[in-house]
């Protein structure tokens, strides 16, 4: 696809998910996907996950979207391309998918909205694959992929690092109610 401004969904164009985030904004590397399937995965994520969020909570800020090799090389140790789905359907030097999970991921936040509320909305309204919640004031990581696992992981601080706690969507909603004193 040559036109990054073409609509990926009702509320997003491809550029929104390809040219976003702190590192891309600072360095502006060529981050265009090379595989047609990546564009298809970006559109599915935008249509099935991001559009419903716009309708429920407003337009999110996308803090990290598609990550091709030129962008990934510049980010460093904060990412896990082999498992995080930000590489979409892109291939490594050996011709194998960078991430075997395929699909596409994005990190997002809605200014003024608790990330746990955003996560609960994603769980209720979208067919996501994986969802990671890092805390109330941090972006949420969500993917849409062929496994459609609906895996929810709460990253909890412990001993100076984040430790994953896998939850069901219902358990996350219960935890959110407890945190908010409801």
ABEGO torsion letter per residue (X at the ends): XABAABBABAABBAAAAABBEAAAAAAGBBABBABAAAAAAAAAAAAAAAAAAAAAAEBBBBABBBBBAAAAAAAEAABBAAAAGAAEABBBAAGBBABAAEEBBBBBBBBGBBAAAAAAAAAAABBBABBBBAEAABBBBBBBBAAGAGBBBBBBBBGGBBBBBBBBAAAAAAAAAAAAGX
